[in-house]
Amino acid sequence: MKQFTLKTKVTLFFPLVITLLFACLFLLISSVLQQYIKKSVSDQQYQLVSLLAEDIDHTITLNSRILASVAGKITPDMMKDPSRALQYLTLQNEHQLSFDNGLFLFNASGRVVAELPLGLGRVGKDFSYREYFKQTVATRKPFVSDPYESSQQHRHPAIMFTAPIFDNSGTLTGVLGGSVDLNNSAFFGRLPNIKMGKTGYSFLFNSDRRIVLHPDTSRIMKYDIPPGSNVLLDRALAGFDGSGETVNSRGLRTLASFKHLKTKNWILGANYPLVEAYAPTNQIRYAVLMLLPFLSLALFWLMRRYLHKITDPVIKLTHHVKELSSKNGEDRIFQVQGGDEVETLGQAFNQLVCESDLQRSRLEADLEKHERADQQLHQQNEYLQALHETTLGLIKRLDVASVLQAIVVRSGRLVGTEHCFLYLVNSNGIEMSMVHQSGIYDSLIHHPVKRGQGISGRVWDAGEPIRVDDYSQWDGRLPDEDRNVLHAMAGVPLKVADEVIGVLGLAFIDKGIVFNDQQMELLAQFGELASLALENARLNEESQRELAEREKAEEHLRKLSVAVEQTPVSIVITDISGTIEYVNPYYTKVTGYSAEESLGQNPSILKTGETSSEEYRALWETILSGDKWHGEFHNRKKDGDLYWEQALIAPIRDNSYAITHFIAIKEDITERKQLEGQLRHAQKMDAIGQLAGGIAHDFNNILTAIVGYASILQLKLPDGSALKKNAEQIAATAERGATLTQGLLAFSRKQTSNPVVVDLNEIINRVHQLLLRLISEDIRLEINLAPQSLAIMADSGQLEQVLMNLATNARDAMSHGGSIVISTETIMLDNYFVLARGFGRPGRYALLTFSDSGDGMEADIVKHIFEPFYTTKELGKGTGLGLSIVYGIIKKHNGYILCHSTIGLGTIFQIYLPLLDLVPAAFEDTAQEKGEDAHGTDYILLAEDNETTRVFGKEILEEFGYSVIQAVDGEDALEKFKAGGTQISLVILDVIMPKMNGREVYDAMRTLDPHARILFCSGYPKDVVVSQGGLDEGMNYLAKPFTPKELLMKIREVLEHEQ
């Protein structure tokens, strides 16, 4: 096998190694560069996408507000008159740029009433099928649609902004729509044209992958990005905002960014092809790859030439030595040229040949001297090289921690030890503390040192380098015994402006090794360079900290400015004399004064005169003294409306703490004031209601006994007897008392509606006597009822409440007497009536007319009488809830109520209720015919804490054949149930009893006998007892007061049902 020469090996090896190192270095640099480009482009692209998303959100919000403002001025008359509506839309020309695809006015059924631009010919066309119309009607709020295909001739994709239109009563009368052409819009149309580089683009899509905007307009409104085709887009749909590499649905590798909009479930995306993004690094890589072969060849040629020049004399000398044994005389002398080490070697060789024995010792001495000098020179070169590398390494570092570590590590390398440490002077200037260490010093305990303590303190005090050849014998060593492992030590001061800022220490732990003069000189030079590097790093950190604090302060100021501009409270800044210098947008919104109108004025432009001069004087004294003032103002807006404000006024000071301005932060609390008043009314009504409910409950217990005993008398007295008539009168009076308690219970709770088929005339007759007691004696009540029965589906109690509320209002309106007329009749509402009134459905109705001859009301008051808490009565004489409750009850019964009033003539209420096609016999309760035989022989346990009710129940039941066991409270009932066992067929429990209530007794009895038959009784309605947990739905229940017949029929019903 052929052996390669050293020249050939070196010639091949070094160019190859250098080329590989260069290639690796280039790959590393290009990779770092590519990562930097990726991060830079990603950040810039995401910032651009975020700005575009904010711009889109702002445009959508602005367009919605514009459309809502335009819609808020559309009146019911415009909705009925297309020409007036078109005239109004034509006046909105300034909004044509925002809604370039047209403005459209739809009525409540979705038909076009008017449209702009003219000539589209779609007035009257039904668009109720459009999703934007459905959503607006359903939510009664403005809506922004997803893209749809415009029905106009161009068929472009468009989006629709909508705003609902309401009349004074809050009824939705129409919808105003503003359409934007996504292909040509001044705003949306330019978004897809925003480029990322040369070929990058932006696009907009919604949460169900439908394209909203795209440079390729054919993709708009399509679902052409299937799941999995773009991983980063799938993450964006899951909530991700940011940038990253991905492959889009068309297979193109891109750098993509995504940002969610705040106003819609849309996501803005941007794609930047990786080929374009990484083009700079790819071009550099290509150029270097092209140059690498030429670089390798050039290195190979240069190395070959250089080695040939160096090795040629050596090769000749080698041949001469090989042939020396065959040479004689002058031929043994080697002839050399060049004047370098090879010639010296040849001469020495010649002398060796001529005087081999005589000169051998001299030659060896010369060689030893030469080697020692060469070693010293080599060592000095290494020191200088290490010092150079250390200097460069320190200068490149800018953070203090890194510099401290580098000083310790590189100083040790400079002298060949790993045992190093670094002290820095503390801020107090009295002590030094260890900041970094290595080697043996990692295992030692370190304490702060003062001047003169140990080698570090000595160097600090002297300001000069110090070395110790044997630390264990040095009298200045520290007392720590664990430092006895140290042998030789050296300390070097670090100085800035001739002042020691720290001490660098090094040590050898092997005996026989000490720090020489050359090493100390190098360490001194290194200390100077290390001081400069440390000071440079400290200055850099300080500048970076100052820069960060400045940027933080600027960002804080920017956020504060944005917060002040956008805060939902009024902010006013004045000089110390009260002249306004700044107002925020919310101030102009609340007061109606623009910023231009307010600047230079005094806040007194809002005064109403209600705040006294003493209060203003106290305000100024407070803020001029440097304190904050809290209080409330009743101010006047520019349009004259009054409003309440809660204000905080505080001084603003300059750097010298002198007051230069005042700031007022004011919150509009008008609505809160109104709500507080409403809350006080509601709490008052709730307290009265609870009192009324308690009275009604106790009264029902009394009525139960009265009704019961009256019924017993009726059963036992003969027909025609005067006493029997008295008993009947007692029963009738008790029935009226029961009706009164039902009214009290209805007043004390949110009465649940229980509509059944009833006769309207019968309800009025039933409440007649109660109305007479409600109105004063100087008011005449006249009832004129229709001759036929008026069958309606209604809750009798609620209609009685309607009549009571109307009578109360009528009474208060006739302080000097008058008349009330209640009449009923049947009426047919036709289409003409519906069109004229604007409400209702054609059909047969019962018309209830309630009129009074009171003072009457103005038209403006009539418009508001059905609004909650609206009242014209004096403070404390009305809640403002009566007529709003009436309105709600009538609406709940699918009816309508109208009010007509004239000052000085009185007021008329007309109530329309749908009639049923029934005759009275069809809705009479025939249940009373069922089960005429109410006798029985069962054992009944009667638990009732009211003695009168309990005794009455016992007598009735025993009269009809039942055996009765009495219990006076819950515990008594449970004990007697346990004693009676299966002999007891039925238990009658009062819900509210001492010791154990009815429900607790029920649960205990059911535990003993799961099949026990139990009937509950109470003076409260069933739904109230159920809501309070006393009963479950489906449990047997009988409300007090009840007649003997109702009690007996309920007992038979429970016994037969359970069997």
KETI-677772 format. One record per residue (C-alpha): residue number from 1; x, y, z. Coordinates in steps of 0.1 Angstrom, whole numbers. Example, Ala and Ser with C-alpha at 12.3 -4.5 7.8 and 13.67 -1.06 7.14 Angstrom:
KETI-677772
     n      xx      yy      zz
     1     123     -45      78
     2     137     -11      71
This chain:
KETI-677772
     n      xx      yy      zz
     1       0       0       0
     2      14      34     -10
     3      24      56      19
     4      16      93      16
     5      42     118      26
     6      37     144      53
     7      35     171      27
     8       7     153       9
     9     -12     146      41
    10      -9     182      53
    11     -18     195      18
    12     -50     174      18
    13     -60     176      55
    14     -58     213      63
    15     -78     226      33
    16    -104     200      39
    17    -107     208      76
    18    -108     246      70
    19    -134     241      43
    20    -156     220      66
    21    -152     245      95
    22    -162     273      72
    23    -192     254      59
    24    -203     245      95
    25    -199     281     106
    26    -219     294      76
    27    -247     269      83
    28    -249     280     119
    29    -249     317     109
    30    -275     311      82
    31    -297     292     107
    32    -295     319     133
    33    -302     345     106
    34    -332     325      93
    35    -346     323     129
    36    -341     360     133
    37    -359     367     100
    38    -387     344     110
    39    -392     361     144
    40    -389     396     129
    41    -413     389     100
    42    -437     370     123
    43    -438     399     148
    44    -442     425     122
    45    -469     405     103
    46    -488     398     136
    47    -487     435     145
    48    -500     444     110
    49    -528     418     113
    50    -536     431     149
    51    -538     467     136
    52    -560     456     106
    53    -583     436     130
    54    -587     467     153
    55    -594     488     122
    56    -621     463     111
    57    -636     462     146
    58    -636     500     147
    59    -653     502     112
    60    -680     476     122
    61    -687     494     155
    62    -688     528     138
    63    -711     515     110
    64    -734     499     135
    65    -736     531     156
    66    -742     552     124
    67    -770     529     114
    68    -786     528     149
    69    -785     566     150
    70    -802     568     116
    71    -828     541     126
    72    -835     559     159
    73    -849     589     140
    74    -874     569     118
    75    -909     575     130
    76    -940     553     126
    77    -953     578     101
    78    -923     572      79
    79    -929     534      81
    80    -965     540      68
    81    -955     564      40
    82    -928     551      16
    83    -923     585       0
    84    -915     601      34
    85    -892     571      42
    86    -874     575       9
    87    -870     612      14
    88    -855     606      48
    89    -831     580      34
    90    -821     604       7
    91    -810     629      34
    92    -785     603      47
    93    -761     609      17
    94    -731     613      40
    95    -735     576      49
    96    -734     563      13
    97    -697     558      15
    98    -701     535      45
    99    -730     515      30
   100    -720     515      -7
   101    -744     486     -16
   102    -774     506      -4
   103    -797     516      24
   104    -829     495      29
   105    -859     501      51
   106    -879     470      59
   107    -912     469      78
   108    -918     445     106
   109    -928     417      82
   110    -896     420      62
   111    -909     438      31
   112    -889     467      16
   113    -905     501      23
   114    -878     523       8
   115    -843     518      -6
   116    -813     537     -19
   117    -799     539     -45
   118    -830     544     -65
   119    -839     522     -95
   120    -834     488     -78
   121    -871     482     -80
   122    -874     460     -49
   123    -899     481     -29
   124    -925     457     -15
   125    -903     426     -20
   126    -902     402      10
   127    -867     397      26
   128    -879     381      58
   129    -861     349      48
   130    -827     367      51
   131    -807     357      82
   132    -799     393      91
   133    -836     401      92
   134    -844     371     114
   135    -816     378     138
   136    -825     415     142
   137    -862     407     149
   138    -854     379     173
   139    -828     397     193
   140    -842     433     189
   141    -806     444     187
   142    -783     457     158
   143    -768     428     138
   144    -739     424     114
   145    -744     395      89
   146    -720     370      74
   147    -714     374      36
   148    -744     367      14
   149    -750     370     -24
   150    -765     404     -31
   151    -799     402     -49
   152    -789     433     -69
   153    -779     428    -106
   154    -741     427     -99
   155    -746     396     -76
   156    -715     406     -56
   157    -709     391     -21
   158    -720     416       6
   159    -726     420      43
   160    -756     437      59
   161    -756     460      90
   162    -790     462     106
   163    -807     482     133
   164    -842     476     148
   165    -867     504     147
   166    -892     508     177
   167    -922     530     183
   168    -928     549     215
   169    -943     518     232
   170    -912     497     224
   171    -929     477     197
   172    -905     467     168
   173    -920     484     137
   174    -892     478     112
   175    -855     472     104
   176    -830     496      88
   177    -803     478      68
   178    -770     491      54
   179    -753     468      28
   180    -716     468      20
   181    -703     454     -13
   182    -673     432      -3
   183    -658     436     -39
   184    -660     474     -41
   185    -662     487      -6
   186    -639     516       2
   187    -628     498      34
   188    -636     461      31
   189    -627     460      -6
   190    -591     472       0
   191    -584     447      28
   192    -576     417       5
   193    -552     440     -15
   194    -529     446      15
   195    -498     427       6
   196    -474     408      28
   197    -442     413       8
   198    -447     407     -29
   199    -470     377     -29
   200    -483     375       6
   201    -519     384      13
   202    -546     388      40
   203    -580     372      42
   204    -610     371      66
   205    -631     340      76
   206    -657     332     102
   207    -657     305     129
   208    -674     279     106
   209    -646     282      80
   210    -666     304      56
   211    -645     329      36
   212    -656     365      43
   213    -628     384      24
   214    -601     371       1
   215    -580     384     -28
   216    -595     356     -49
   217    -631     369     -49
   218    -644     336     -62
   219    -635     320     -28
   220    -657     345      -8
   221    -687     328       9
   222    -672     294       2
   223    -662     266      27
   224    -631     256       9
   225    -607     251      38
   226    -615     216      51
   227    -603     206      86
   228    -567     194      87
   229    -557     212      55
   230    -542     241      75
   231    -531     231     110
   232    -524     267     122
   233    -558     279     109
   234    -574     250     128
   235    -557     263     159
   236    -569     298     152
   237    -605     284     151
   238    -598     269     185
   239    -589     304     199
   240    -552     308     189
   241    -539     343     181
   242    -504     347     168
   243    -479     336     140
   244    -463     304     129
   245    -453     283      99
   246    -479     262      82
   247    -491     247      50
   248    -522     263      36
   249    -552     245      20
   250    -535     250     -14
   251    -503     232      -3
   252    -482     264      -1
   253    -458     266      28
   254    -464     300      45
   255    -457     321      75
   256    -492     327      88
   257    -507     351     114
   258    -542     351     128
   259    -562     376     150
   260    -598     373     163
   261    -621     402     159
   262    -639     415     190
   263    -671     425     173
   264    -678     394     152
   265    -669     357     152
   266    -645     365     124
   267    -608     358     122
   268    -583     379     102
   269    -555     359      86
   270    -523     367      67
   271    -501     343      46
   272    -465     351      36
   273    -449     324      14
   274    -418     310      31
   275    -399     311      -2
   276    -402     348      -2
   277    -398     353      35
   278    -365     333      36
   279    -352     344       2
   280    -322     364      17
   281    -308     334      36
   282    -315     311       6
   283    -295     334     -17
   284    -266     336       7
   285    -265     298      11
   286    -265     293     -27
   287    -237     318     -32
   288    -215     302      -5
   289    -221     267     -18
   290    -210     279     -52
   291    -178     294     -37
   292    -169     264     -15
   293    -152     243     -43
   294    -132     273     -54
   295    -121     280     -18
   296    -110     244     -13
   297     -89     244     -45
   298     -73     277     -37
   299     -64     265      -2
   300     -50     232     -16
   301     -28     251     -41
   302     -14     276     -16
   303      -7     249      10
   304      11     228     -17
   305      33     256     -28
   306      41     267       8
   307      50     232      20
   308      71     225     -11
   309      92     256      -3
   310      96     246      33
   311     103     208      29
   312     126     208      -2
   313     158     216      18
   314     148     191      44
   315     144     164      18
   316     178     172       4
   317     194     169      38
   318     177     136      44
   319     192     122      12
   320     226     135      22
   321     224     118      56
   322     213      85      40
   323     244      86      17
   324     268     100      43
   325     285      66      50
   326     295      63      14
   327     310      99      11
   328     345     110      17
   329     363     143      23
   330     344     174      12
   331     315     154       0
   332     306     147      36
   333     299     185      41
   334     263     193      33
   335     259     225      11
   336     228     244      22
   337     211     277      12
   338     182     299      24
   339     195     314      56
   340     168     298      78
   341     167     271     105
   342     175     244      79
   343     209     260      71
   344     217     262     108
   345     208     226     111
   346     231     217      82
   347     260     236      97
   348     255     219     131
   349     253     186     113
   350     286     193      95
   351     303     203     128
   352     289     171     143
   353     304     151     115
   354     338     169     117
   355     341     171     155
   356     316     146     167
   357     334     137     199
   358     350     171     207
   359     320     192     202
   360     292     168     215
   361     291     183     250
   362     292     219     236
   363     265     210     211
   364     242     196     238
   365     247     227     259
   366     238     249     230
   367     207     229     222
   368     195     230     258
   369     199     268     259
   370     181     271     226
   371     152     249     238
   372     148     270     271
   373     148     302     252
   374     123     288     228
   375     101     276     257
   376     101     310     274
   377      93     326     241
   378      65     302     235
   379      51     307     271
   380      52     344     266
   381      33     341     234
   382       7     320     251
   383       3     346     279
   384      -1     374     254
   385     -26     353     233
   386     -46     344     264
   387     -46     381     275
   388     -58     391     240
   389     -86     365     239
   390     -96     374     275
   391     -98     411     266
   392    -120     404     236
   393    -142     381     256
   394    -148     407     283
   395    -154     436     260
   396    -181     416     241
   397    -201     410     273
   398    -226     437     283
   399    -245     422     313
   400    -228     424     347
   401    -234     388     358
   402    -218     375     326
   403    -188     398     330
   404    -183     387     366
   405    -183     351     356
   406    -160     357     327
   407    -135     376     348
   408    -131     347     373
   409    -130     320     346
   410    -106     337     322
   411     -82     349     349
   412     -78     313     360
   413     -71     302     325
   414     -45     329     321
   415     -23     315     349
   416     -34     279     348
   417     -56     275     379
   418     -93     269     385
   419     -94     283     421
   420    -105     319     417
   421    -128     344     434
   422    -141     380     430
   423    -150     404     457
   424    -169     437     450
   425    -171     467     474
   426    -206     471     489
   427    -227     502     484
   428    -219     513     520
   429    -181     514     511
   430    -172     496     544
   431    -172     460     533
   432    -166     437     503
   433    -188     407     494
   434    -181     376     474
   435    -199     378     440
   436    -184     349     421
   437    -161     320     428
   438    -148     287     413
   439    -128     256     422
   440    -120     251     458
   441    -138     284     467
   442    -172     268     458
   443    -169     246     490
   444    -157     274     513
   445    -179     297     535
   446    -175     333     526
   447    -180     364     548
   448    -179     401     540
   449    -144     415     545
   450    -132     449     556
   451    -101     468     547
   452     -69     450     558
   453     -87     416     564
   454     -71     387     545
   455     -54     391     512
   456     -85     407     496
   457     -87     434     524
   458     -49     440     521
   459     -52     445     483
   460     -82     468     489
   461     -63     488     514
   462     -30     490     494
   463     -46     494     459
   464     -18     472     445
   465     -14     435     436
   466      -2     412     464
   467      10     376     463
   468      16     351     490
   469      38     320     484
   470      27     300     514
   471      -7     311     527
   472      -7     286     556
   473      23     305     571
   474      12     340     562
   475       3     361     592
   476     -25     380     575
   477     -45     349     566
   478     -82     346     576
   479     -90     325     607
   480    -111     300     588
   481     -94     266     592
   482    -110     253     559
   483     -87     277     540
   484     -56     258     552
   485     -58     238     519
   486     -47     269     500
   487      -9     272     492
   488       0     302     470
   489     -24     331     466
   490     -25     363     445
   491     -48     393     447
   492     -53     420     421
   493     -73     452     425
   494    -101     463     401
   495    -101     501     399
   496    -123     528     383
   497    -109     563     384
   498     -81     552     409
   499    -107     539     433
   500    -108     502     442
   501    -142     487     433
   502    -132     450     439
   503    -105     424     443
   504     -98     394     420
   505     -81     365     439
   506     -64     333     426
   507     -48     304     444
   508     -27     272     438
   509     -34     243     462
   510      -5     222     451
   511      27     228     470
   512      57     239     450
   513      37     261     426
   514      38     298     432
   515      28     330     412
   516      59     343     393
   517      66     379     383
   518      54     374     348
   519      21     360     359
   520      16     389     384
   521      23     414     356
   522      -2     396     334
   523     -28     396     362
   524     -22     433     368
   525     -28     441     331
   526     -59     417     332
   527     -72     435     363
   528     -71     469     344
   529     -90     454     315
   530    -115     436     337
   531    -122     469     356
   532    -130     486     323
   533    -152     457     312
   534    -171     456     345
   535    -177     494     345
   536    -188     492     308
   537    -213     464     317
   538    -226     484     347
   539    -231     515     326
   540    -248     494     299
   541    -272     479     325
   542    -279     513     340
   543    -287     527     305
   544    -309     497     297
   545    -327     501     330
   546    -332     538     324
   547    -344     531     288
   548    -368     504     301
   549    -382     527     328
   550    -386     555     302
   551    -404     531     278
   552    -426     518     307
   553    -434     554     317
   554    -443     563     281
   555    -464     532     277
   556    -481     540     311
   557    -488     575     299
   558    -502     562     266
   559    -525     537     283
   560    -535     564     308
   561    -544     587     279
   562    -564     560     262
   563    -582     552     294
   564    -591     588     300
   565    -604     592     265
   566    -624     560     266
   567    -635     558     303
   568    -673     558     308
   569    -671     587     333
   570    -668     624     327
   571    -633     639     332
   572    -627     676     334
   573    -594     694     340
   574    -593     731     350
   575    -567     756     360
   576    -567     768     396
   577    -592     796     387
   578    -617     770     374
   579    -613     776     336
   580    -618     743     317
   581    -587     732     298
   582    -597     696     290
   583    -628     675     287
   584    -630     638     276
   585    -654     624     250
   586    -678     610     277
   587    -683     645     291
   588    -695     658     258
   589    -718     627     255
   590    -734     633     289
   591    -737     672     288
   592    -743     678     251
   593    -715     705     251
   594    -687     698     226
   595    -651     702     236
   596    -648     734     217
   597    -679     748     235
   598    -665     738     269
   599    -628     748     267
   600    -623     782     282
   601    -656     780     301
   602    -663     774     338
   603    -680     742     350
   604    -708     766     362
   605    -723     763     327
   606    -739     731     341
   607    -753     747     373
   608    -790     745     381
   609    -789     767     412
   610    -798     739     435
   611    -763     738     451
   612    -759     766     476
   613    -731     790     477
   614    -720     776     511
   615    -715     742     495
   616    -694     757     466
   617    -674     776     491
   618    -666     744     511
   619    -657     727     479
   620    -632     754     469
   621    -617     755     504
   622    -612     717     504
   623    -595     714     470
   624    -574     746     475
   625    -561     731     507
   626    -549     701     488
   627    -576     676     498
   628    -601     657     477
   629    -638     666     475
   630    -665     641     471
   631    -701     650     465
   632    -731     651     442
   633    -744     677     417
   634    -779     681     402
   635    -767     696     369
   636    -784     708     336
   637    -774     695     302
   638    -771     717     271
   639    -806     707     260
   640    -821     716     294
   641    -825     681     308
   642    -815     676     344
   643    -792     648     356
   644    -774     637     388
   645    -736     634     390
   646    -714     619     417
   647    -681     638     416
   648    -645     635     429
   649    -625     667     425
   650    -588     666     434
   651    -557     689     429
   652    -529     682     404
   653    -494     691     416
   654    -461     697     398
   655    -427     684     408
   656    -424     711     434
   657    -458     699     449
   658    -475     731     440
   659    -511     729     428
   660    -514     738     391
   661    -547     723     381
   662    -578     705     393
   663    -593     673     379
   664    -629     663     383
   665    -641     627     377
   666    -679     626     375
   667    -703     597     371
   668    -738     600     358
   669    -759     585     386
   670    -794     596     373
   671    -805     560     366
   672    -791     548     400
   673    -811     575     418
   674    -842     564     400
   675    -835     527     407
   676    -829     536     444
   677    -864     552     445
   678    -879     522     428
   679    -862     499     452
   680    -876     518     482
   681    -911     516     466
   682    -907     478     460
   683    -894     472     496
   684    -924     491     509
   685    -948     471     488
   686    -931     438     498
   687    -935     446     535
   688    -971     456     530
   689    -977     424     510
   690    -962     402     537
   691    -984     418     563
   692   -1015     414     541
   693   -1006     377     535
   694   -1003     370     572
   695   -1036     387     580
   696   -1053     367     552
   697   -1039     334     565
   698   -1052     340     600
   699   -1085     353     587
   700   -1090     321     566
   701   -1088     300     598
   702   -1116     321     613
   703   -1137     320     581
   704   -1134     282     580
   705   -1152     278     613
   706   -1178     305     604
   707   -1186     289     570
   708   -1186     254     586
   709   -1210     262     614
   710   -1232     282     591
   711   -1234     252     568
   712   -1242     228     597
   713   -1271     252     607
   714   -1284     252     571
   715   -1284     213     571
   716   -1302     210     605
   717   -1328     238     602
   718   -1360     232     583
   719   -1367     250     550
   720   -1385     283     554
   721   -1371     288     590
   722   -1361     323     598
   723   -1330     309     615
   724   -1321     291     583
   725   -1322     324     564
   726   -1300     339     591
   727   -1276     310     586
   728   -1276     315     548
   729   -1269     352     554
   730   -1239     343     576
   731   -1226     319     549
   732   -1229     346     522
   733   -1212     371     544
   734   -1184     346     551
   735   -1181     340     513
   736   -1175     377     508
   737   -1149     376     535
   738   -1132     347     517
   739   -1132     368     485
   740   -1116     396     505
   741   -1088     373     518
   742   -1082     360     482
   743   -1076     396     472
   744   -1052     401     501
   745   -1033     369     492
   746   -1031     380     455
   747   -1017     413     467
   748    -991     396     489
   749    -974     375     462
   750    -967     372     425
   751    -999     356     417
   752    -996     327     393
   753   -1020     328     364
   754   -1047     301     364
   755   -1069     308     334
   756   -1103     290     331
   757   -1135     296     312
   758   -1154     323     332
   759   -1182     348     326
   760   -1169     384     325
   761   -1203     397     338
   762   -1201     373     368
   763   -1166     386     377
   764   -1179     422     377
   765   -1210     413     398
   766   -1187     395     423
   767   -1165     425     428
   768   -1193     450     428
   769   -1196     452     466
   770   -1158     453     471
   771   -1156     483     447
   772   -1183     501     467
   773   -1162     498     498
   774   -1131     510     479
   775   -1145     543     466
   776   -1158     571     487
   777   -1194     577     495
   778   -1196     608     472
   779   -1188     587     441
   780   -1216     569     424
   781   -1209     534     408
   782   -1230     524     379
   783   -1229     489     363
   784   -1243     483     328
   785   -1237     446     317
   786   -1244     429     285
   787   -1276     408     286
   788   -1259     376     275
   789   -1230     358     292
   790   -1196     367     280
   791   -1174     336     281
   792   -1137     343     282
   793   -1106     324     291
   794   -1092     343     322
   795   -1079     342     357
   796   -1108     357     378
   797   -1085     370     405
   798   -1063     389     381
   799   -1093     405     363
   800   -1107     415     398
   801   -1073     431     405
   802   -1076     451     372
   803   -1110     465     383
   804   -1097     473     418
   805   -1067     492     403
   806   -1088     511     379
   807   -1113     520     406
   808   -1085     532     429
   809   -1071     555     402
   810   -1106     568     394
   811   -1113     575     431
   812   -1080     595     435
   813   -1089     616     404
   814   -1123     626     419
   815   -1114     643     451
   816   -1148     662     451
   817   -1170     633     440
   818   -1183     621     407
   819   -1193     589     390
   820   -1178     556     377
   821   -1195     536     350
   822   -1186     500     342
   823   -1202     484     311
   824   -1197     453     290
   825   -1208     444     255
   826   -1198     422     226
   827   -1179     437     196
   828   -1166     425     163
   829   -1131     438     154
   830   -1127     438     116
   831   -1096     445      94
   832   -1105     482      93
   833   -1103     485     131
   834   -1069     466     131
   835   -1055     489     104
   836   -1068     520     120
   837   -1056     511     155
   838   -1023     494     145
   839   -1029     464     168
   840   -1052     434     173
   841   -1066     405     154
   842   -1100     404     137
   843   -1127     385     157
   844   -1153     386     184
   845   -1143     404     216
   846   -1158     413     250
   847   -1155     450     255
   848   -1152     462     291
   849   -1155     500     294
   850   -1144     517     326
   851   -1151     555     327
   852   -1149     582     354
   853   -1158     619     355
   854   -1126     629     372
   855   -1100     656     363
   856   -1087     639     331
   857   -1051     639     318
   858   -1031     657     291
   859   -1021     638     260
   860    -984     637     270
   861    -993     620     303
   862   -1016     594     286
   863    -986     583     265
   864    -967     572     297
   865    -994     559     321
   866    -987     522     314
   867    -949     526     321
   868    -937     511     355
   869    -932     536     383
   870    -947     564     363
   871    -971     584     385
   872    -985     620     386
   873    -996     616     423
   874    -979     634     452
   875    -949     617     469
   876    -960     589     491
   877    -995     586     475
   878    -987     562     446
   879    -961     536     435
   880    -966     540     397
   881    -972     503     394
   882   -1010     500     393
   883   -1017     507     356
   884    -985     489     345
   885    -998     458     363
   886   -1032     463     346
   887   -1015     465     312
   888    -995     433     319
   889   -1025     413     330
   890   -1046     423     299
   891   -1016     415     276
   892   -1013     381     294
   893   -1049     374     285
   894   -1043     382     248
   895   -1063     413     252
   896   -1058     451     245
   897   -1064     482     265
   898   -1069     518     253
   899   -1070     550     273
   900   -1089     582     263
   901   -1088     612     285
   902   -1098     649     283
   903   -1089     676     308
   904   -1120     684     329
   905   -1142     656     314
   906   -1126     624     328
   907   -1110     592     316
   908   -1122     561     297
   909   -1104     528     297
   910   -1115     503     270
   911   -1104     466     275
   912   -1109     441     247
   913   -1108     404     257
   914   -1113     375     232
   915   -1147     358     234
   916   -1151     320     234
   917   -1179     303     214
   918   -1196     288     245
   919   -1229     292     263
   920   -1229     294     302
   921   -1239     258     306
   922   -1208     247     289
   923   -1185     261     315
   924   -1205     255     347
   925   -1187     234     372
   926   -1205     201     373
   927   -1181     185     396
   928   -1205     192     425
   929   -1229     167     411
   930   -1203     140     415
   931   -1204     119     446
   932   -1235     133     463
   933   -1231     106     490
   934   -1204     120     512
   935   -1209      96     541
   936   -1182      72     553
   937   -1172      50     582
   938   -1134      55     581
   939   -1111      66     609
   940   -1097     100     603
   941   -1068     116     622
   942   -1075     154     622
   943   -1043     175     631
   944   -1052     212     636
   945   -1037     237     661
   946   -1067     261     658
   947   -1092     248     682
   948   -1123     263     666
   949   -1114     248     632
   950   -1105     215     647
   951   -1138     212     667
   952   -1158     222     636
   953   -1140     196     615
   954   -1146     169     641
   955   -1184     177     643
   956   -1188     177     605
   957   -1170     144     600
   958   -1187     126     628
   959   -1221     140     615
   960   -1214     121     582
   961   -1204      88     599
   962   -1166      92     602
   963   -1147      84     634
   964   -1123     113     643
   965   -1090     113     663
   966   -1080     149     672
   967   -1044     161     674
   968   -1034     196     686
   969    -999     199     671
   970    -974     180     649
   971    -959     158     676
   972    -993     149     689
   973   -1004     139     654
   974    -974     117     649
   975    -978      99     683
   976   -1015      92     676
   977   -1007      80     641
   978    -982      55     656
   979   -1008      44     682
   980   -1036      41     656
   981   -1017      21     631
   982   -1036       7     601
   983   -1069      16     617
   984   -1064      52     604
   985   -1077      56     568
   986   -1068      93     563
   987   -1048     120     580
   988   -1058     157     576
   989   -1028     179     584
   990   -1026     217     588
   991    -994     229     570
   992    -984     253     598
   993    -985     238     633
   994    -964     241     665
   995    -935     217     673
   996    -936     200     639
   997    -950     215     608
   998    -972     196     584
   999    -944     186     560
  1000    -923     172     588
  1001    -952     151     601
  1002    -959     139     565
  1003    -923     127     560
  1004    -923     109     594
  1005    -957      92     587
  1006    -945      81     552
  1007    -915      66     568
  1008    -937      45     591
  1009    -963      37     564
  1010    -953      45     528
  1011    -990      41     517
  1012   -1005      65     543
  1013   -1033      87     528
  1014   -1027     124     538
  1015   -1046     156     530
  1016   -1030     190     537
  1017   -1050     222     546
  1018   -1038     258     549
  1019   -1050     294     548
  1020   -1023     301     522
  1021   -1028     293     485
  1022   -1012     260     473
  1023    -986     276     450
  1024    -973     297     479
  1025    -970     266     502
  1026    -953     247     473
  1027    -928     275     467
  1028    -918     276     504
  1029    -912     239     505
  1030    -942     229     525
  1031    -957     208     497
  1032    -946     190     466
  1033    -965     191     433
  1034    -992     164     433
  1035    -999     163     470
  1036   -1035     164     482
  1037   -1045     199     492
  1038   -1076     219     504
  1039   -1074     257     508
  1040   -1091     274     537
  1041   -1119     285     541
  1042   -1138     255     528
  1043   -1175     245     532
  1044   -1184     211     548
  1045   -1194     199     513
  1046   -1160     208     499
  1047   -1143     190     528
  1048   -1164     159     525
  1049   -1160     157     487
  1050   -1122     161     490
  1051   -1121     133     516
  1052   -1140     110     493
  1053   -1118     120     464
  1054   -1086     112     483
  1055   -1099      79     497
  1056   -1113      66     464
  1057   -1082      77     445
  1058   -1058      60     468
  1059   -1079      28     467
